[in-house]
């Protein structure tokens, strides 16, 4: 206590730094104490070894004393026989006197007997507990007993636990002699642990009981571990027999009535069991019938390896090679047409030059003045200046087209039906289409355009302006398509090719004049109100060619003007490669690859599809069904997943081949060389070519996916691949039924998120964009939720419900179905994959033709399997 009080007083006088130092010193002191303890333990271990060696030496000396005593006894008997049987009462050596060695031996003998007869009293400590040395606790056996035991047991390990459910175990090493019984060992062990010897019993490691009268030496087999378990007895009957209970039960009072009711209930239960057993036997029930009622347990208990090998008949070596080469050729062709590390940087240079330069950025435009600022700064500085970043890295071809689309003047008919016509309110049409388009000539723009300059009576064709466009004259959809405009679906609506067009030549000789003319036109059009409240869209298109990458880049910038008064920008900058002629660097390799693929696709169509259809027909015949005709066989096959993959791949390739070589603007047999194409591009809508190029490359990617799936289906030759493929197929077929619940849930969440976020987020303005955002939410993308939306209670309810129903219920259900089907398929089709490993006969059957297989079997007839194996 004094030490603790001093220590506490010392701590109270220390600051935080001194306390840390004190803790460090105490930790170091503890570490030194631990090291000293380890050294003492090592020293104790060495002393134990030395003690064991000394004891072994003492045993040797005892044995030697016993031998000497036996020799002296024989010597005394011989001496007595020589003296005529007289006993002198002392052992006299032959020489008449004892030697020093003999004297020492006699002294040790006397000391040994005296030490054995002396009673040692164990000392006690200050608490009255007896102290023992290790040698006092050891059992000393006679020398003759140890020599005759051979492989006898001298130490037994006893393991004890208090109850069968307890995990806490106790261990004890017990030295035994030749005559030690199991009862003595059990009593000593129970006395050591302070438990009743009546409640515990000894067991061997082989779960055999050890009787009390059995010697420990006879409890174990020759090579068995000397290990016994002291465990509590398990009473067979904790209650007295019914006859005894009836004799000793209470005859009067509440306990008597309680016992009587219990007896009646037991009799009723016994009678019910007898009746149920009789009914079960009468109905012919069995354990199998009862288990069949538990569907899930019955299904897993009756699973077995079903040796599924039927799918191997539909996979042939020729088909595998066919799909392998088709897949590889498609991948190589895709990389030839769209080489890596080129398209991104080629597009990015054009996009940033037109949208991210100048005082006004394109994506930040929100009002008409900002539109004019972008038109007057970014466009002329990049298009009409030779030192611009756009012109230094690219070749501008064709024309710069700017066309505007506006609706009719405001009227009462354009208002909604709920607005009264007598109120005098006039409205503008919300959407731009053929019926709402404003088609009148713009008089202010016409007066400016027709005044001309000093050199010409009109501005048409002057200083790089196009000579066949008039910014004040309305062009119909057909006229706009003829002059290079195009129809497109934007963010808010869809627009045709009509409107008021203004075009500039990008290859004009004097770009300075074109620059000045463009700026003067923009200022005049701005003053004349070319963009007003009736405007619904403004389009800017430009085509450039990058000779370094051999790519054409089409830039389309669109500004939508909804009736709300804001401006919404939208851009589509993409690239294409329109020429696949043999004169180009990549034209001949692409043509060679496509011709090879055309031949392989022909094999798929006329060889693989036909064979698979015949195999389907033969399968139907084996099922005792009516044999279908040729057309019906093809129909049956086309409805299977293999047929869908094959016919889909054939259709995709034919579409790509036709776009490239037979029809469309990308075909190579147009007779145009590269230079001729540059000059002719002024009359070509590059946006249409970009769309063709993008669509046919998407079709190429779909073609690769279909062929890769077909190739993976051929890899079912491997048993692991077959298990995975079968699992996904079966799980998908089962989960399709669950989509009847999943699809309405997702639709409900789409409508729910639209109800409170449509007015706040662009991602939720339409049903399909909301559906896309909800599906992205399944992947954890919550970027569409702004700070204001996230703090509303309805958003919290939506996210919690979405997570509980979709993520936890639907997704985890799919995982559970997948795991269950995997276990079933693994047991039924590949529990031991090594049993399905192919042998030499299987390889030659699959790789070689029938004649080659027959010749190989003549050379190696020993590899042919037995009939019994084939039947199995």
C-alpha positions in Angstrom: 0.0 0.0 0.0 2.8 2.4 0.9 4.4 1.7 -2.5 1.1 2.3 -4.3 0.5 5.5 -2.4 4.0 6.8 -3.1 3.7 5.9 -6.8 0.3 7.7 -7.0 1.8 10.7 -5.3 4.7 10.7 -7.7 2.3 10.5 -10.7 0.3 13.5 -9.5 3.4 15.7 -9.5 4.4 14.8 -13.1 3.3 16.6 -16.3 2.3 14.9 -19.5 5.9 14.7 -20.9 7.2 13.3 -17.6 4.4 10.8 -17.5 5.3 9.6 -21.0 8.9 9.3 -20.0 7.9 7.3 -16.9 5.7 5.0 -19.0 8.6 4.4 -21.3 10.9 3.5 -18.4 8.3 1.2 -16.9 7.8 -0.5 -20.3 11.6 -1.0 -20.6 11.7 -2.3 -17.0 8.9 -4.8 -17.8 10.8 -5.9 -20.9 13.9 -6.5 -18.9 11.9 -8.5 -16.4 10.5 -10.6 -19.1 13.9 -11.3 -20.5 15.2 -12.2 -17.0 12.2 -14.5 -16.6 13.0 -16.2 -19.9 16.7 -16.6 -18.8 15.5 -18.2 -15.5 13.2 -20.5 -17.4 16.1 -21.6 -19.6 18.3 -22.1 -16.6 15.5 -24.1 -14.9 15.3 -26.3 -18.0 19.1 -26.9 -17.9 18.8 -27.8 -14.3 16.1 -30.2 -15.0 18.2 -31.9 -17.7 21.1 -32.0 -15.2 18.8 -33.5 -12.5 17.7 -36.1 -14.9 21.3 -37.0 -15.8 22.2 -37.2 -12.1 19.2 -39.5 -11.4 20.2 -41.7 -14.2 23.7 -41.9 -12.8 22.3 -42.7 -9.3 20.2 -45.5 -10.8 23.4 -46.9 -12.4 25.2 -46.7 -9.1 22.3 -48.4 -7.3 22.4 -51.2 -9.8 26.2 -51.5 -9.3 25.7 -51.7 -5.5 23.1 -54.4 -5.9 25.5 -56.4 -8.2 28.3 -56.0 -5.6 26.1 -57.1 -2.8 25.0 -60.1 -4.8 28.6 -60.9 -5.5 29.5 -60.6 -1.7 26.7 -62.8 -0.8 27.9 -65.6 -3.2 31.5 -65.0 -1.9 30.3 -65.5 1.7 28.4 -68.7 0.9 31.6 -70.0 -0.8 33.6 -69.1 2.3 31.1 -70.8 4.6 31.3 -73.9 2.5 35.1 -74.0 2.7 35.1 -73.5 6.5 32.8 -76.5 7.0 29.5 -74.5 7.5 30.7 -72.3 10.4 29.4 -68.8 10.3 31.8 -66.3 11.8 29.1 -63.6 11.7 31.1 -61.3 9.4 32.0 -61.3 5.8 35.7 -61.9 5.7 37.5 -61.3 2.3 39.7 -63.8 0.8 42.8 -61.9 1.5 42.0 -61.5 5.2 41.1 -57.8 5.1 38.7 -55.4 3.4 40.0 -53.2 0.6 39.0 -49.5 0.4 36.7 -50.2 -2.5 34.8 -52.8 -0.6 34.6 -50.5 2.5 33.0 -47.7 0.3 30.6 -50.2 -1.2 29.5 -51.3 2.3 29.1 -47.7 3.5 26.9 -46.8 0.5 24.8 -49.9 1.1 24.2 -48.9 4.7 23.5 -45.3 3.7 20.9 -46.4 1.1 19.0 -48.5 3.6 19.1 -45.8 6.2 17.9 -43.1 3.7 15.0 -45.4 2.6 14.0 -46.1 6.2 14.2 -42.4 7.2 10.9 -40.6 7.1 11.2 -37.3 5.4 8.9 -34.6 6.5 8.1 -32.0 3.9 8.8 -28.4 5.1 6.0 -25.9 5.1 5.9 -22.2 4.1 4.6 -19.4 6.2 1.0 -20.1 5.0 1.2 -23.7 6.1 1.4 -25.2 2.6 3.8 -28.2 2.2 6.7 -27.7 -0.2 8.0 -30.6 -2.3 11.0 -31.2 -4.5 10.7 -32.7 -7.9 12.5 -35.9 -6.9 10.1 -36.4 -3.9 7.1 -36.5 -6.4 8.7 -39.1 -8.6 7.9 -42.8 -8.3 11.0 -44.9 -7.7 10.8 -48.4 -9.1 13.0 -51.3 -8.3 15.8 -52.0 -10.7 14.7 -55.5 -11.4 11.1 -54.3 -12.2 12.4 -51.7 -14.7 14.6 -54.3 -16.4 11.7 -56.7 -16.9 9.1 -54.2 -18.2 10.4 -53.7 -21.7 7.8 -51.4 -23.4 5.8 -50.9 -20.2 3.9 -47.6 -19.5 5.5 -45.3 -16.9 3.6 -42.0 -17.5 0.0 -41.4 -18.4 -1.5 -38.2 -19.7 -5.0 -37.5 -18.2 -7.3 -35.0 -19.8 -10.3 -33.8 -17.8 -13.3 -31.7 -18.5 -16.2 -30.9 -16.2 -19.1 -31.5 -18.7 -19.6 -32.8 -22.3 -20.5 -29.3 -23.5 -17.5 -27.6 -21.9 -14.6 -26.4 -24.0 -12.2 -25.9 -21.0 -9.9 -28.9 -20.6 -7.3 -29.7 -17.9 -4.2 -31.9 -18.3 -2.2 -33.9 -15.8 0.9 -36.2 -16.2 0.7 -39.2 -13.8 3.6 -41.6 -13.2 2.5 -45.2 -12.8 4.1 -48.4 -11.7 3.6 -52.0 -12.7 0.9 -52.6 -10.1 -1.0 -49.3 -10.5 -4.7 -49.9 -11.2 -7.2 -47.7 -13.0 -9.1 -47.2 -9.7 -6.1 -45.8 -8.0 -5.3 -43.5 -10.9 -9.0 -42.3 -11.0 -9.1 -41.7 -7.3 -5.8 -39.7 -7.3 -6.9 -37.6 -10.3 -10.2 -36.8 -8.7 -8.5 -35.9 -5.5 -6.1 -33.7 -7.4 -8.9 -31.7 -9.1 -11.2 -31.8 -6.0 -14.1 -33.7 -7.6 -16.1 -36.7 -6.6 -14.7 -40.0 -7.8 -18.2 -41.5 -8.0 -19.4 -39.1 -10.7 -16.4 -39.6 -13.1 -15.1 -42.4 -15.2 -12.0 -43.1 -17.3 -12.1 -43.4 -21.1 -9.3 -44.2 -23.6 -8.8 -42.3 -26.8 -10.7 -45.1 -28.6 -13.8 -44.4 -26.6 -13.4 -47.5 -24.5 -14.3 -47.5 -20.8 -11.5 -48.4 -18.3 -12.7 -50.7 -15.5 -11.4 -50.2 -11.9 -9.6 -53.5 -11.5 -7.7 -53.2 -14.7 -3.9 -52.5 -14.5 -2.7 -49.4 -16.3 -0.1 -51.5 -18.1 -2.9 -53.4 -19.8 -5.0 -50.5 -20.8 -3.2 -49.6 -24.1 -2.2 -51.4 -27.2 1.5 -51.7 -28.1 1.7 -48.6 -30.2 -1.2 -46.7 -28.6 -0.7 -43.3 -26.9 -0.9 -43.5 -23.1 -3.7 -41.0 -22.9 -6.8 -41.3 -20.7 -9.9 -39.0 -20.4 -11.6 -38.3 -17.1 -15.1 -37.5 -18.1 -18.4 -37.3 -16.1 -20.7 -40.3 -16.1 -23.8 -40.1 -18.3 -26.7 -41.4 -16.2 -29.0 -43.7 -18.1 -32.0 -43.0 -16.0 -32.5 -39.9 -13.9 -35.9 -40.7 -12.8 -37.1 -43.8 -10.8 -39.1 -46.5 -12.5 -42.8 -45.9 -12.9 -43.6 -48.6 -10.4 -41.4 -47.0 -7.7 -42.7 -43.5 -8.6 -46.3 -44.8 -8.1 -45.4 -46.2 -4.7 -43.7 -43.1 -3.4 -46.0 -40.4 -4.9 -48.2 -38.3 -2.8 -51.6 -39.8 -2.0 -53.4 -36.5 -1.1 -53.1 -32.8 -1.9 -52.4 -30.8 -5.1 -49.3 -32.9 -6.0 -51.4 -36.0 -6.1 -53.7 -34.4 -8.6 -50.9 -33.1 -10.7 -49.3 -36.5 -10.9 -52.6 -38.0 -11.9 -53.1 -35.6 -14.7 -49.5 -36.2 -15.9 -50.1 -40.0 -15.9 -53.3 -39.5 -18.0 -51.5 -37.3 -20.5 -48.7 -39.9 -20.9 -51.2 -42.6 -21.5 -52.9 -40.5 -24.1 -49.6 -39.7 -25.9 -48.7 -43.4 -26.0 -52.1 -44.3 -27.4 -51.7 -41.6 -30.1 -48.2 -42.9 -31.1 -49.6 -46.4 -31.4 -52.5 -45.1 -33.6 -50.1 -43.0 -35.8 -47.8 -45.9 -36.3 -50.6 -48.2 -37.3 -52.0 -45.6 -39.8 -48.5 -45.1 -41.2 -48.0 -48.9 -41.7 -51.5 -49.2 -43.2 -50.9 -46.5 -45.7 -47.6 -48.1 -46.8 -45.6 -45.0 -45.9 -41.8 -45.0 -45.8 -38.9 -42.7 -45.0 -38.4 -41.9 -48.7 -42.0 -40.7 -49.0 -41.6 -38.5 -45.9 -38.4 -37.0 -47.2 -39.9 -36.2 -50.6 -42.3 -33.8 -48.9 -39.2 -31.6 -47.9 -38.3 -30.5 -51.4 -35.1 -28.7 -50.7 -33.6 -31.3 -48.3 -34.8 -34.1 -50.5 -33.2 -32.6 -53.6 -29.8 -32.2 -52.0 -29.9 -35.6 -50.4 -30.7 -37.4 -53.7 -28.0 -35.6 -55.8 -25.4 -37.7 -57.5 -23.0 -37.5 -60.4 -25.2 -38.0 -63.5 -22.2 -38.3 -66.0 -23.5 -35.5 -68.3 -21.7 -36.1 -71.6 -24.4 -35.5 -74.2 -23.1 -31.9 -74.9 -19.8 -33.2 -76.2 -21.5 -34.7 -79.3 -22.4 -31.2 -80.5 -18.9 -29.8 -80.2 -16.6 -30.7 -83.0 -13.0 -29.9 -83.7 -13.8 -28.2 -87.0 -16.4 -25.9 -85.4 -14.0 -25.0 -82.6 -11.3 -24.0 -85.2 -13.9 -22.1 -87.3 -15.1 -19.9 -84.4 -11.6 -19.5 -83.1 -10.3 -18.0 -86.4 -13.4 -16.0 -86.9 -13.0 -14.4 -83.4 -9.3 -13.6 -83.9 -9.9 -12.2 -87.4 -12.7 -9.9 -86.1 -10.5 -8.7 -83.3 -7.6 -7.9 -85.7 -10.0 -6.2 -88.2 -11.4 -4.1 -85.4 -7.9 -2.9 -84.4 -7.0 -2.1 -88.0 -10.1 0.1 -88.5 -9.9 1.7 -85.0 -6.3 1.6 -83.9 -5.7 2.3 -80.2 -4.3 5.6 -78.9 -5.4 7.6 -81.9 -9.1 8.4 -82.0 -9.2 10.0 -78.5 -6.5 12.6 -79.1 -7.6 13.2 -82.6 -11.1 14.1 -81.5 -10.0 15.9 -78.4 -7.9 18.4 -80.3 -10.8 19.5 -82.5 -13.4 19.6 -79.7 -11.3 21.7 -77.4 -10.3 24.1 -80.1 -13.9 24.9 -80.9 -15.5 24.7 -77.4 -12.9 25.5 -74.8 -11.1 28.5 -76.3 -12.1 32.2 -76.3 -13.8 34.2 -73.6 -17.0 32.2 -73.8 -16.9 28.4 -73.3 -19.5 26.4 -75.3 -20.7 24.2 -72.4 -21.4 27.3 -70.3 -23.7 29.1 -72.7 -27.1 29.9 -71.1 -28.4 33.0 -72.9 -28.5 34.4 -76.5 -25.8 37.1 -75.9 -23.4 34.3 -74.8 -24.3 32.5 -78.1 -23.3 35.6 -80.1 -20.1 35.9 -78.1 -19.1 32.3 -78.9 -20.0 32.7 -82.6 -18.0 36.0 -82.9 -14.8 34.8 -81.0 -14.2 31.0 -80.9 -15.4 30.1 -84.4 -13.6 32.8 -86.5 -10.4 32.6 -84.5 -10.1 28.8 -85.1 -11.5 28.5 -88.6 -10.3 31.7 -90.4 -6.8 32.2 -88.9 -3.9 30.1 -90.3 -2.0 30.2 -87.0 -4.9 28.7 -85.0 -4.4 25.3 -83.2 -7.2 23.8 -85.3 -5.6 24.7 -88.7 -2.0 23.9 -87.7 -2.9 20.2 -86.9 -5.8 19.6 -89.3 -6.9 20.4 -92.8 -10.2 22.1 -93.0 -12.3 21.0 -96.0 -15.8 21.7 -97.3 -17.8 24.5 -95.7 -18.7 25.9 -92.3 -22.5 25.7 -92.1 -24.6 27.7 -89.6 -28.3 27.3 -89.8 -31.1 28.5 -87.7 -34.6 27.1 -87.1 -37.5 29.1 -85.7 -41.2 28.6 -85.2 -44.1 30.7 -86.3 -45.0 34.0 -84.7 -46.9 33.9 -81.5 -50.6 33.2 -81.6 -53.5 32.1 -79.4 -53.6 28.7 -81.2 -50.2 27.8 -80.0 -51.3 28.0 -76.3 -52.4 25.0 -74.3 -56.1 24.0 -74.3 -56.6 25.2 -70.7 -55.7 28.8 -71.6 -58.9 30.8 -72.4 -58.9 32.3 -75.9 -60.7 35.4 -74.7 -57.8 36.4 -72.4 -55.7 37.8 -75.2 -52.7 35.7 -74.3 -50.5 34.6 -77.2 -48.0 31.8 -77.1 -45.1 30.4 -79.2 -44.9 26.8 -80.3 -42.8 24.7 -78.0 -41.5 22.2 -80.5 -40.1 22.8 -84.0 -41.5 20.6 -86.7 -43.0 20.8 -90.2 -46.2 22.4 -89.0 -44.8 24.9 -86.5 -41.8 26.0 -88.5 -41.5 29.7 -89.5 -41.0 29.9 -93.3 -41.3 33.6 -94.1 -38.3 35.6 -95.5 -36.4 37.6 -92.9 -36.7 41.1 -94.3 -34.1 42.8 -92.1 -31.5 40.1 -93.0 -32.5 40.3 -96.7 -32.0 44.0 -96.8 -28.5 43.6 -95.3 -27.6 40.7 -97.6 -28.8 42.2 -100.9 -27.1 45.5 -100.4 -23.8 43.8 -101.1 -20.4 45.5 -101.2 -18.5 47.9 -103.4 -17.3 44.9 -105.5 -20.6 43.0 -105.8 -24.3 43.8 -105.7 -25.0 41.0 -103.2 -23.0 39.3 -100.5 -23.8 35.9 -101.9 -20.4 34.3 -103.0 -18.3 37.3 -101.8 -15.2 36.9 -99.6 -15.6 33.2 -99.0 -19.3 33.1 -98.6 -21.2 30.4 -100.3 -22.8 31.4 -103.6 -26.0 29.2 -103.2 -27.1 30.0 -99.6 -29.2 32.8 -98.4 -29.5 33.4 -94.6 -32.9 35.1 -95.0 -34.5 32.4 -97.1 -36.2 29.4 -95.6 -35.0 25.9 -96.9 -37.2 22.9 -96.8 -36.0 19.6 -95.5 -35.2 18.3 -99.0 -33.4 21.5 -99.9 -31.4 21.5 -96.7 -30.3 17.9 -97.3 -29.2 18.9 -100.8 -27.1 21.7 -99.4 -25.3 19.8 -96.6 -27.6 20.1 -93.6 -29.0 17.1 -91.8 -31.6 16.0 -89.3 -30.7 15.0 -85.8 -32.3 14.1 -82.4 -31.0 16.5 -79.7 -31.6 16.7 -76.0 -35.0 18.4 -75.9 -36.4 17.5 -79.3 -35.7 16.2 -82.9 -35.0 18.5 -85.8 -35.1 18.1 -89.5 -32.7 19.6 -92.1 -34.8 22.7 -92.8 -34.0 26.3 -91.7 -32.1 29.4 -92.6 -28.6 28.5 -93.8 -25.4 30.5 -93.8 -22.2 28.8 -95.3 -18.5 29.8 -95.6 -15.8 28.2 -97.6 -13.0 26.9 -95.4 -10.5 26.7 -98.3 -10.9 30.3 -99.5 -7.7 31.8 -100.8 -7.7 35.0 -98.7 -8.6 33.9 -95.1 -8.3 37.4 -93.8 -11.2 38.6 -96.0 -13.2 35.6 -94.9 -12.5 36.4 -91.3 -13.6 40.0 -91.8 -16.7 39.0 -93.8 -17.7 36.5 -91.1 -17.4 39.0 -88.3 -19.4 41.7 -90.2 -22.1 39.1 -91.0 -22.4 38.0 -87.4 -22.7 41.7 -86.2 -25.3 42.4 -88.9 -27.3 39.2 -88.1 -27.2 40.1 -84.4 -28.5 43.5 -85.2 -31.2 42.2 -87.5 -32.4 39.8 -84.8 -31.5 36.6 -86.6 -31.7 34.9 -83.2 -34.8 35.9 -81.3 -37.5 34.5 -79.0 -38.9 32.4 -81.9 -35.6 30.6 -82.4 -35.6 27.0 -81.3 -32.3 25.7 -82.5 -29.0 26.9 -84.0 -26.6 24.4 -85.7 -22.9 24.8 -86.5 -21.2 22.0 -88.4 -17.6 21.7 -89.7 -15.6 18.8 -91.2 -11.7 18.6 -90.8 -9.2 16.0 -91.9 -6.2 15.0 -89.8 -3.5 13.7 -92.2 -1.2 12.4 -89.4 -3.8 10.0 -88.1 -5.7 9.6 -91.4 -9.0 10.4 -89.8 -11.9 12.7 -90.7 -13.5 14.6 -87.8 -17.1 15.9 -88.0 -18.0 18.6 -85.5 -21.6 19.4 -84.8 -22.5 22.0 -82.2 -26.1 22.7 -81.4 -27.8 25.3 -79.2 -31.4 24.6 -78.2 -33.7 27.5 -77.2 -36.6 26.2 -75.2 -39.6 28.4 -74.3 -38.2 28.7 -70.8 -35.7 31.4 -71.9 -32.5 29.5 -71.3 -30.1 28.1 -73.9 -29.0 24.4 -73.7 -25.8 23.5 -75.5 -25.2 20.1 -77.1 -22.2 18.9 -79.1 -21.4 15.8 -81.1 -17.8 15.6 -82.3 -16.8 12.3 -83.7 -14.4 10.9 -86.3 -14.5 8.4 -89.2 -12.4 6.9 -91.9 -14.5 6.9 -95.1 -12.0 5.3 -97.6 -11.4 1.5 -97.7 -9.7 1.4 -101.1 -6.7 -0.7 -102.0 -4.8 2.5 -102.7 -4.7 3.4 -99.0 -2.3 2.0 -96.4 -4.9 0.1 -94.4 -7.3 -0.6 -97.2 -5.7 -3.8 -98.5 -5.2 -5.5 -95.1 -8.8 -4.7 -94.1 -10.0 -6.1 -97.4 -8.0 -9.3 -97.0 -9.3 -9.8 -93.5 -12.9 -9.2 -94.6 -12.6 -11.7 -97.5 -11.2 -14.4 -95.2 -14.1 -13.7 -92.7 -16.6 -13.8 -95.6 -15.3 -17.3 -96.5 -15.5 -18.5 -92.9 -19.0 -17.0 -92.4 -20.0 -19.0 -95.5 -18.8 -22.2 -93.8 -20.8 -21.3 -90.7 -23.9 -20.7 -92.7 -23.7 -23.7 -95.0 -21.8 -26.2 -92.8 -22.2 -25.6 -89.1 -25.8 -24.3 -89.1 -26.9 -27.2 -91.4 -25.1 -29.8 -89.2 -26.6 -28.3 -86.0 -30.1 -28.3 -87.5 -29.7 -32.0 -88.5 -28.5 -32.9 -85.1 -31.5 -31.2 -83.6 -33.7 -33.2 -85.9 -32.0 -36.5 -84.9 -32.5 -35.6 -81.3 -36.2 -35.1 -81.9 -36.4 -38.5 -83.6 -34.8 -40.2 -80.6 -37.5 -38.7 -78.5 -40.2 -40.5 -80.6 -41.5 -37.3 -82.1 -42.6 -36.7 -85.6 -39.7 -36.0 -87.9 -39.7 -32.3 -89.0 -38.9 -31.1 -92.4 -35.8 -29.1 -93.5 -37.4 -25.7 -92.9 -38.8 -26.7 -89.6 -35.4 -28.1 -88.5 -33.8 -24.7 -89.3 -36.6 -23.0 -87.4 -36.1 -25.2 -84.4 -32.4 -24.5 -84.5 -32.8 -20.7 -85.0 -34.9 -20.6 -81.8 -32.2 -22.2 -79.7 -29.4 -20.1 -78.2 -26.8 -21.6 -80.5 -28.9 -20.6 -83.5 -29.4 -17.1 -82.2 -25.7 -16.6 -81.8 -24.9 -18.1 -85.2 -27.6 -16.3 -87.2 -26.9 -13.0 -85.3 -23.2 -13.2 -86.2 -24.0 -13.9 -89.8 -26.4 -11.0 -90.0 -23.9 -8.6 -88.3 -21.1 -9.5 -90.7 -23.2 -9.2 -93.8 -24.3 -5.7 -92.6 -20.7 -4.6 -92.0 -19.6 -6.1 -95.4 -22.3 -4.3 -97.3 -21.7 -1.0 -95.6 -18.0 -1.2 -96.4 -18.0 -2.6 -99.9 -21.4 -2.8 -101.6 -23.5 0.2 -100.5 -23.4 3.3 -98.3 -21.0 6.2 -98.3 -18.2 4.1 -96.8 -17.8 1.6 -99.7 -14.4 1.3 -101.3 -15.5 0.8 -104.9 -16.6 4.4 -105.6 -13.7 5.1 -107.9 -12.6 8.1 -105.8 -9.0 8.7 -104.8 -8.0 10.6 -101.7 -7.5 13.9 -103.4 -10.7 13.6 -105.4 -12.5 12.9 -102.3 -11.1 16.1 -100.6 -12.5 18.2 -103.5 -15.9 16.4 -103.5 -16.5 16.6 -99.8 -18.1 20.1 -100.2 -21.3 18.4 -101.5 -21.2 15.5 -99.0 -22.9 15.4 -95.6 -20.0 14.3 -93.4 -22.3 13.9 -90.4 -24.1 11.1 -92.3 -20.8 9.4 -93.0 -19.8 9.7 -89.4 -23.1 8.0 -88.3 -22.6 5.2 -90.8 -19.0 4.7 -89.6 -20.0 4.7 -85.9 -23.0 2.3 -86.5 -21.1 -0.2 -88.5 -18.3 -0.3 -85.9 -20.8 -0.9 -83.2 -22.1 -3.8 -85.3 -18.5 -5.0 -85.6 -18.2 -5.0 -81.8 -21.5 -6.9 -81.5 -20.2 -9.4 -84.1 -17.1 -10.0 -82.0 -19.2 -10.6 -78.8 -21.4 -13.1 -80.6 -18.5 -15.0 -82.0 -16.7 -15.0 -78.6 -19.8 -16.4 -76.9 -20.0 -19.1 -79.5 -16.3 -19.9 -79.0 -16.8 -20.1 -75.2 -19.6 -22.6 -75.8 -17.1 -24.8 -77.6 -14.8 -24.6 -74.6 -17.3 -26.8 -72.7 -15.0 -29.6 -73.5 -13.3 -28.6 -70.3 -15.3 -29.9 -67.4 -14.8 -26.7 -65.2 -15.9 -24.5 -68.1 -18.9 -26.7 -68.6 -19.9 -26.4 -65.0 -19.7 -22.6 -65.1 -21.5 -22.3 -68.4 -24.3 -24.7 -67.3 -24.6 -22.9 -64.0 -25.1 -19.4 -65.6 -27.5 -20.8 -68.1 -29.7 -22.6 -65.6 -29.6 -19.7 -63.1 -30.5 -17.2 -65.8 -33.5 -19.3 -66.9 -34.7 -19.5 -63.3 -34.1 -15.8 -62.6 -36.1 -14.8 -65.7 -39.3 -15.7 -63.7 -38.1 -13.4 -60.9 -38.0 -10.5 -63.5 -41.8 -10.5 -63.3 -41.2 -8.9 -59.9 -38.0 -7.1 -60.6 -39.1 -5.1 -63.7 -42.2 -3.6 -62.0 -40.1 -2.7 -59.0 -37.6 -0.8 -61.2 -40.4 0.8 -63.1 -41.9 2.0 -59.8 -38.6 3.5 -58.7 -38.2 5.2 -62.0 -41.6 6.9 -61.7 -40.8 7.7 -58.0 -37.5 9.4 -58.7 -39.1 11.3 -61.6 -41.8 12.6 -59.3 -39.4 14.5 -57.1 -36.3 15.0 -59.2 -37.5 15.7 -62.7 -37.5 19.4 -62.1 -34.1 19.4 -60.4 -31.9 17.1 -62.4 -31.3 16.7 -66.1 -30.8 13.0 -65.7 -34.4 12.5 -64.8 -36.2 14.6 -67.4 -37.4 11.6 -69.4 -38.4 8.0 -68.6 -35.5 6.4 -70.4 -32.9 8.8 -68.9 -34.4 8.1 -65.5 -34.2 4.4 -66.1 -30.5 4.7 -67.1 -29.8 6.6 -63.9 -31.6 4.0 -61.7 -29.7 1.2 -63.4 -26.5 3.2 -62.7 -27.6 3.4 -59.1 -27.4 -0.3 -58.9 -23.7 0.1 -59.4 -23.5 2.7 -56.7 -23.4 5.8 -58.9 -25.3 8.5 -56.9 -23.8 11.5 -58.8 -27.2 12.5 -60.2 -28.3 13.5 -56.6 -27.4 17.1 -56.0 -26.9 18.6 -52.5 -30.3 20.1 -52.5 -32.0 16.8 -53.5 -30.0 14.8 -51.1 -31.2 16.8 -48.1 -34.9 16.2 -48.7 -36.7 13.5 -46.7 -38.2 11.9 -49.8 -34.6 11.3 -51.2 -33.7 9.4 -48.0 -36.8 7.3 -48.3 -36.1 6.6 -51.9 -32.5 5.6 -51.4 -33.4 3.4 -48.4 -36.2 1.6 -50.2 -34.1 1.2 -53.3 -31.3 -0.3 -51.3 -33.5 -2.7 -49.4 -35.6 -3.9 -52.3 -33.2 -3.8 -55.3 -29.8 -4.3 -53.7 -30.5 -6.6 -50.8 -33.5 -8.5 -52.1 -33.2 -8.7 -55.9 -29.4 -8.8 -56.2 -28.9 -11.2 -53.3 -31.6 -13.4 -54.7 -29.7 -13.7 -57.9 -26.5 -14.5 -56.0 -28.4 -17.2 -54.0 -29.9 -18.7 -57.1 -26.4 -18.7 -58.7 -24.8 -20.4 -55.7 -27.5 -23.0 -55.4 -27.4 -23.9 -59.1 -23.6 -24.0 -59.0 -23.7 -26.6 -56.2 -26.3 -28.7 -58.1 -24.5 -28.6 -61.4 -21.1 -29.2 -59.7 -22.5 -32.4 -58.1 -24.4 -33.6 -61.1 -21.8 -32.8 -63.8 -18.4 -32.5 -62.3 -18.0 -33.2 -58.6 -14.7 -34.9 -59.5 -13.4 -33.3 -62.6 -10.5 -35.7 -62.8 -13.0 -38.5 -63.6 -13.8 -36.7 -66.8 -10.3 -36.2 -68.0 -9.7 -37.3 -71.6 -7.6 -40.2 -72.5 -5.7 -40.8 -75.6 -8.7 -42.5 -77.3 -10.8 -39.4 -76.6 -8.3 -37.0 -78.1 -7.9 -39.0 -81.4 -11.7 -39.4 -81.6 -12.2 -35.6 -81.4 -9.2 -34.4 -83.5 -8.9 -37.0 -86.2 -11.1 -37.8 -89.2 -12.7 -41.3 -89.2 -10.2 -42.8 -91.6 -7.2 -41.3 -89.7 -8.7 -42.5 -86.5 -9.1 -46.0 -87.8 -5.5 -46.1 -89.0 -4.3 -44.8 -85.6 -6.2 -47.5 -83.8 -4.5 -50.1 -85.9 -1.2 -48.8 -84.8 -2.2 -48.5 -81.1 -5.1 -51.0 -80.4 -4.4 -51.0 -76.7 -5.9 -47.5 -76.2 -9.3 -48.7 -77.3 -11.6 -48.6 -74.2 -13.4 -51.8 -73.0 -17.0 -52.4 -73.8 -17.8 -52.2 -70.1 -16.3 -48.8 -69.8 -18.3 -47.6 -72.8 -21.5 -48.8 -71.3 -20.7 -47.1 -68.0 
